[in-house]
Amino acid sequence: MDDRKPAIIFSLTGFGLALIIAIFIFDRIPHVQDSIAQLFQAKIFLKGRLYYPSHPLRQFFNYTHLINNGRWYCQYPPGHPLILALGLLIGLPFIVNPILAGIGILFTILIARRYFSPRVSLLSGILIILSPFYMFMAGSHMSHVSAMAFLTIFLYAVLTQRYLLAGITLGIAFLIRPYTAFLYSLPVFALLRPKRLHLTALSFAPFVFLLLLYNYLTNGDPFTFGYTALYGKNVGLGFGKAAWGEPHTLSRGLSDAWEKIKSLSGNLFEWPIPSTIPFLIPLFFFKRRYLLFYLIPLALLIGHIFYWFHDLCLGPRYLYEALPPIIILSAVGIEIMIRKLKRPTIVYLIVAGLFLWSLTVRVPFLITKASPGRAFPYGRSFWGVDPYLGRLVEKHGLHHAIVFVKMLYPIPHRDPYLWFGSAFLYNDPDLSGDIIYAHHLGMDDTLLMNYYPDRKYYLYQGYLRKGRLYQLKR
């Protein structure tokens, strides 16, 4: 059989599973503030612009991670929004990450076969499509998926001495998540020492220039990123910094790292035992070729100790780009158990039993249980965003209207715009759509009514999945 056929089969399977998750679990919409802001930027790019002028009444349209200071655009680098714009071109932005996840699977298996063995590559394919962490993120709109795909191609390109391709794919990852791309590349260059590093540098350099140019054209300075333009100089790397909350400290960074490790142990495979056991087994039978695959996740883990923000979104998301090396080493660990025990059937039965638990107990829990609007479940209300409002507006047949949104939070939330994402995700950057969603600002709503005198006006008041539409008069 052609070496690439199993990789292609697993890749297409992973794409199909991720697409099912995107459509039937996440309802084809972005759920996290990051991805809503990046999809908004993709809409801006699709109109041939880098930003839009802020609306004269911009207070009605503020949203998390969007700069709205006279220029209206998102704080993130342009890489992932540009890729999402390709999906918008065909009206299917939710298909972008499943495609990229399939590409990530393809190159993970190719790396495993080239660097280890056919059995490790086969096990890697099985493990990665059965990893809830990998697949649920693949069904989202998050930028970690695109960064993972291009960094995995970068690793494959360096291993196979395709140095121009290595520079291009690292450059694309740099446009998506610069810090992650930097951390990931450190152990790759330190251990592999590409013979034609100048070719990689030559093909990488244009992407650095593009990012600096983008910063200059949007933020007014090539070395000022959108995060700083939005939150000021008190964000970024280092201790004593934070966009909100208490200043970051070394103790907090180490605590965050430990939380990522614990989360990976649970979320990687969702087994009833730590999922990282196969990943750790090769440490006891160490060979030099394992080192790179350990150092990549370790570089991401250590590097983010110095970053002020931490959360667990679908798992330890700042380690997501390192999942292919983690999966490959997990496959190596299972292969070692098979060789040492000389009873492959027993090992396969144990692993199959663990995944049976994951698929029949843990995955249904992640999808259906806990409180809507919180971090769980992984479904239509994930991360405080739900398609209910959009469907309600469609059900009532609203046209050429403004919908003022008043979300009734059961408890105060750190992000006052969290649930507003359920409305804002439908807005166009030029606010020319059939329906415009705006914050309800009390009597000040008349200002927006007067700005759009020919539209109809409605107030949505309620929760994520329950509320009412009231027609208003100007």
C-alpha positions in Angstrom: 0.0 0.0 0.0 1.2 3.5 -0.8 2.7 5.1 2.4 0.4 8.1 2.0 -2.9 6.2 1.7 -3.4 5.6 5.5 -2.5 9.2 6.2 -5.1 10.4 3.6 -7.8 8.1 5.0 -7.2 9.3 8.6 -7.0 12.9 7.3 -10.4 12.7 5.6 -11.9 10.9 8.6 -10.7 13.7 10.9 -12.0 16.3 8.6 -15.4 14.6 8.5 -15.6 14.3 12.3 -14.5 17.9 12.8 -17.2 19.1 10.3 -19.9 17.1 12.2 -18.8 18.8 15.4 -18.8 22.3 13.7 -22.3 21.8 12.3 -24.2 19.7 14.9 -22.4 20.7 18.1 -21.2 24.2 17.6 -24.0 25.2 15.2 -21.6 26.6 12.6 -20.9 29.8 14.6 -17.9 31.0 16.6 -18.4 30.8 20.3 -15.3 32.3 22.0 -14.7 36.1 22.0 -11.3 35.5 20.2 -12.9 33.8 17.2 -15.9 36.1 17.0 -13.4 39.1 16.8 -11.3 37.2 14.2 -14.4 36.4 12.1 -15.3 40.1 12.2 -11.8 40.9 10.9 -12.2 38.3 8.2 -15.4 40.2 7.1 -13.3 43.4 7.0 -10.6 41.7 4.8 -13.3 40.4 2.5 -14.4 43.9 1.8 -10.8 44.8 0.8 -10.0 46.8 3.9 -7.7 46.5 7.0 -10.2 48.3 9.2 -13.4 50.3 9.2 -14.0 53.7 10.6 -15.7 53.5 14.0 -19.4 54.2 13.9 -20.3 57.8 15.0 -22.2 56.1 17.8 -19.6 53.5 18.5 -20.6 52.9 22.1 -23.5 50.7 20.7 -21.0 48.3 19.0 -18.2 47.7 21.5 -17.1 44.1 21.8 -14.3 42.1 23.4 -11.0 42.1 21.6 -12.1 44.7 19.1 -10.4 48.0 18.8 -13.0 50.8 18.4 -11.0 54.0 18.8 -11.9 55.7 15.5 -10.7 52.6 13.7 -12.7 49.4 14.0 -10.8 46.1 13.8 -9.7 43.2 15.9 -6.6 43.1 18.1 -5.2 39.9 16.6 -2.5 39.4 14.0 -4.0 39.0 10.5 -3.1 35.3 9.7 -6.2 33.5 11.0 -8.7 36.1 9.8 -7.2 36.0 6.3 -7.8 32.2 6.3 -11.3 32.6 7.7 -12.0 35.1 4.9 -11.4 32.2 2.4 -14.2 30.4 4.1 -16.4 33.5 3.9 -15.8 33.7 0.2 -17.8 30.5 -0.2 -20.2 31.2 2.6 -18.8 28.4 4.8 -16.4 29.9 7.4 -17.1 26.9 9.7 -15.4 24.5 7.2 -12.0 26.2 7.5 -10.8 24.6 10.8 -12.0 21.1 9.9 -10.0 21.3 6.7 -6.9 22.5 8.6 -7.4 19.8 11.2 -7.4 17.2 8.5 -4.2 18.6 7.1 -2.7 18.5 10.6 -3.6 14.8 10.9 -2.1 14.1 7.4 1.3 15.6 8.3 1.3 14.1 11.8 1.0 10.6 10.4 3.7 11.4 7.7 6.1 12.6 10.4 5.4 9.5 12.6 6.1 7.2 9.7 9.3 8.9 8.6 10.7 9.5 12.0 9.5 6.3 13.7 7.7 3.3 12.2 4.5 2.3 10.2 2.9 1.0 13.5 3.6 4.3 15.2 2.1 6.2 12.3 -1.0 4.0 12.3 -1.4 4.4 16.1 -0.9 8.2 15.7 -3.7 8.4 13.3 -6.1 6.4 15.6 -5.1 8.5 18.7 -5.5 11.9 17.0 -9.0 11.3 15.6 -10.1 9.8 19.0 -8.7 12.8 20.9 -11.6 14.9 22.1 -9.2 17.8 22.7 -8.0 17.7 19.1 -11.4 17.2 17.5 -13.5 19.6 19.5 -11.0 22.4 18.9 -11.0 21.4 15.2 -14.7 22.0 15.1 -14.4 25.5 16.4 -13.3 28.8 14.8 -10.2 29.2 17.0 -6.8 30.2 15.6 -5.0 27.4 17.4 -6.1 25.0 14.7 -4.6 27.0 11.8 -1.4 27.6 13.7 -1.2 23.9 14.6 -1.6 22.8 10.9 1.1 25.1 9.5 3.5 24.4 12.4 3.1 20.6 11.7 3.8 21.2 8.1 6.8 23.3 9.1 8.1 20.4 11.3 7.6 17.9 8.5 9.4 20.3 6.0 12.5 20.6 8.3 12.6 16.8 8.9 12.5 16.2 5.1 14.9 19.1 4.3 12.3 21.1 2.4 13.7 24.4 3.7 11.8 26.9 1.5 8.5 25.2 2.5 9.7 25.3 6.1 10.2 29.1 6.0 6.8 29.7 4.3 4.8 27.6 6.7 6.6 29.0 9.7 5.9 32.4 8.3 2.2 31.7 8.0 2.1 30.4 11.6 3.9 33.6 12.6 1.2 35.7 11.0 -1.4 33.6 13.0 0.2 33.3 16.5 3.7 34.9 16.5 4.7 33.9 20.1 3.6 30.3 19.6 5.4 30.1 16.3 8.6 31.5 17.9 8.5 29.0 20.9 7.7 26.0 18.6 10.6 26.8 16.3 13.2 27.1 19.0 13.8 23.4 19.7 13.4 22.5 16.0 16.2 24.8 15.0 18.3 24.0 18.1 18.2 20.2 17.6 17.8 19.7 13.8 20.1 22.6 12.7 18.9 22.9 9.1 21.9 22.8 6.7 20.3 25.4 4.5 19.0 27.7 7.1 19.4 30.7 4.8 16.7 29.3 2.5 14.3 29.0 5.5 15.2 32.5 6.6 14.7 33.9 3.1 11.2 32.4 2.7 10.3 33.4 6.3 11.4 37.0 6.1 8.5 38.3 3.9 6.0 37.2 6.5 7.8 39.1 9.2 7.7 42.2 7.0 4.0 41.7 6.3 3.2 41.5 10.0 5.2 44.6 10.8 3.5 46.4 7.9 0.1 45.3 9.1 0.9 46.7 12.6 2.0 50.0 11.1 -1.1 50.4 8.9 -3.5 49.5 11.7 -1.8 50.4 15.0 0.4 53.2 13.7 3.7 51.5 14.6 5.3 48.3 13.2 6.2 47.0 16.6 2.9 47.8 18.3 0.5 44.9 18.2 -3.3 45.2 18.5 -3.2 43.9 22.1 -1.2 47.0 23.1 -3.3 49.3 21.0 -6.4 48.0 22.9 -5.2 47.5 26.4 -2.1 49.7 26.6 1.5 48.8 27.5 0.5 46.8 30.5 0.0 43.6 28.5 2.3 41.2 26.8 5.2 39.1 28.2 6.7 39.5 31.5 5.7 39.7 35.2 3.8 42.6 36.6 1.6 42.8 33.5 -2.1 42.2 33.0 -4.9 43.7 30.8 -7.2 43.1 33.8 -7.0 41.6 37.2 -4.0 41.3 39.4 -0.5 41.7 37.9 1.2 38.5 36.6 3.8 36.9 38.8 6.2 34.0 38.6 4.1 32.0 41.1 1.0 32.6 39.1 2.8 31.5 35.9 4.0 28.3 37.5 0.5 27.6 38.8 -1.0 28.2 35.3 1.6 25.8 33.9 0.5 23.1 36.4 -3.1 23.7 35.5 -2.2 23.1 31.8 -0.5 19.9 32.7 -3.5 18.6 34.7 -5.9 19.7 32.0 -3.8 17.9 29.3 -3.9 14.7 31.4 -7.7 14.8 31.4 -8.7 16.5 28.1 -6.2 14.8 25.7 -8.2 11.5 25.5 -10.7 11.9 28.3 -9.8 8.6 29.8 -10.6 7.6 33.4 -6.8 7.4 34.0 -4.4 10.2 33.1 -4.3 10.5 29.3 -0.6 11.4 29.4 0.6 8.0 30.6 1.5 6.8 27.1 3.2 10.1 26.4 5.4 9.7 29.4 6.4 6.0 28.8 9.1 6.8 26.3 10.9 8.7 29.0 11.8 5.4 30.7 13.2 4.0 27.4 14.7 7.2 26.2 16.2 7.6 22.8 17.6 10.8 21.3 15.0 11.0 18.6 12.3 11.4 21.3 13.9 14.6 22.5 12.5 17.0 19.9 9.0 15.7 20.4 9.2 16.4 24.2 10.9 19.8 23.8 8.2 21.3 21.5 5.4 21.0 24.1 7.8 21.9 26.9 8.8 25.1 25.0 5.2 26.1 24.7 4.5 25.3 28.4 7.6 27.2 29.7 7.1 30.1 27.3 3.6 30.8 28.5 4.7 31.0 32.1 5.7 34.5 31.2 2.4 35.4 29.6 -0.2 37.0 31.9 -3.3 35.4 30.6 -4.4 31.8 31.1 -7.6 29.8 30.5 -8.6 26.3 29.6 -10.8 26.5 26.5 -11.7 23.0 25.2 -8.5 22.0 27.1 -5.1 23.6 27.6 -5.4 25.6 24.4 -1.9 27.1 24.5 -0.6 23.6 24.1 -2.8 22.7 21.2 -0.2 23.5 18.6 2.0 20.8 20.2 -0.6 18.1 20.0 0.9 16.3 17.0 4.3 15.7 18.8 2.4 14.7 21.9 0.2 12.3 20.0 3.2 10.8 18.2 5.0 10.2 21.5 1.8 8.7 22.9 1.8 6.3 20.0 5.5 5.5 20.7 4.5 4.8 24.3 1.8 2.3 23.2 4.3 0.6 20.8 6.8 0.2 23.6 4.2 -1.4 25.8 3.4 -3.8 23.0 7.1 -4.7 22.5 7.9 -5.0 26.2 4.8 -7.1 27.2 4.9 -9.1 24.0 1.1 -9.3 24.2 -0.2 -6.8 21.7 -3.8 -8.1 22.1 -3.9 -7.1 25.8 -2.5 -3.7 25.1 -5.0 -3.1 22.3 -7.9 -4.3 24.5 -6.8 -1.9 27.3 -6.5 1.1 25.0 -9.8 0.2 23.3 -11.5 0.0 26.7 -10.2 3.4 27.7 -11.5 4.9 24.5 -14.8 3.2 24.9 -15.2 5.0 28.2 -14.1 8.2 26.6 -16.7 8.0 23.8 -19.6 6.6 25.8 -19.2 8.5 29.1 -17.0 11.5 28.8 -17.8 12.9 25.4 -21.6 12.7 26.0 -21.0 14.5 29.3 -19.0 17.2 27.6 -21.7 17.8 25.0 -24.8 17.6 27.2 -24.1 18.3 30.9 -23.5 21.3 33.2 -24.9 24.8 32.8 -25.6 26.4 29.5 -23.5 29.6 29.0 -20.6 28.4 31.0 -17.5 26.6 29.8 -19.6 23.5 29.5 -21.2 21.9 27.6 -19.4 21.8 24.3 -22.5 22.7 22.4 -24.8 25.5 21.2 -24.3 27.6 24.3 -20.5 27.0 24.6 -18.6 29.9 26.2 -21.7 32.1 26.5 -22.7 32.3 22.9 -25.8 30.7 21.5 -27.7 30.8 18.1 -31.0 31.3 19.9 -31.2 35.0 19.3 -30.4 34.7 15.6 -33.0 32.0 15.2 -35.6 34.1 17.2 -35.1 37.1 14.9 -35.4 34.8 11.8 -38.6 33.2 13.3 -40.2 36.6 13.7 -39.3 37.5 10.2 -37.5 40.8 11.0 -36.2 42.8 8.2 -34.4 46.2 7.9 -34.3 46.4 11.6 -32.1 47.3 14.6 -32.2 44.9 17.5 -31.1 46.4 20.8 -29.8 43.6 23.1 -30.2 43.5 26.9 -28.8 40.3 28.3 -29.8 39.4 31.8 -26.8 37.8 33.4 -27.7 35.6 36.4 -24.4 36.6 38.0 -22.0 39.5 37.2 -19.3 38.4 34.7 -15.8 39.6 34.2 -16.6 40.3 30.5 -19.7 42.5 30.3 -19.9 41.8 26.5 -19.8 38.0 26.8 -23.3 37.1 25.9 -23.5 40.0 23.4 -21.4 37.8 21.2 -24.6 35.9 20.4 -25.8 39.0 18.6 -22.6 40.7 17.5 -21.4 37.7 15.5 -24.1 38.5 12.9 -23.0 42.2 12.3 -21.2 43.3 9.2 -18.3 45.8 9.7 -20.1 48.5 7.6 -23.4 47.8 9.5 -25.3 47.6 6.2 -26.9 44.3 6.9 -30.6 43.6 7.0 -30.4 43.3 10.8 -28.1 45.4 13.0 -27.4 44.3 16.6 -26.6 46.9 19.1 -26.2 47.3 22.9 -29.3 48.5 24.7 -28.2 51.7 26.4 -31.5 52.8 27.9 -32.8 56.2 26.7 -29.7 56.7 24.6 -31.1 54.1 22.2 -33.0 57.0 20.6 -29.6 58.3 19.3 -29.2 55.2 17.2 -32.9 55.3 16.1 -32.4 58.9 14.9 -29.3 57.8 13.0 -31.3 55.1 11.2 -34.7 56.7 10.9 -36.0 54.4 8.2 -35.4 51.1 10.1 -37.7 49.3 12.5 -36.6 48.9 16.2 -36.7 46.0 18.5 -35.5 45.2 22.0 -34.3 41.7 22.9 -34.4 41.1 26.7 -33.5 37.8 28.2 -31.0 35.1 28.5 -28.9 33.0 26.1 -31.7 30.5 25.3 -34.8 32.3 26.6 -36.0 35.8 26.0 -38.5 38.1 24.2 -38.5 40.6 21.3 -40.3 43.8 21.9 -41.0 46.3 19.1 -40.0 49.8 19.9 -41.2 53.1 18.5 -38.9 56.1 17.9 
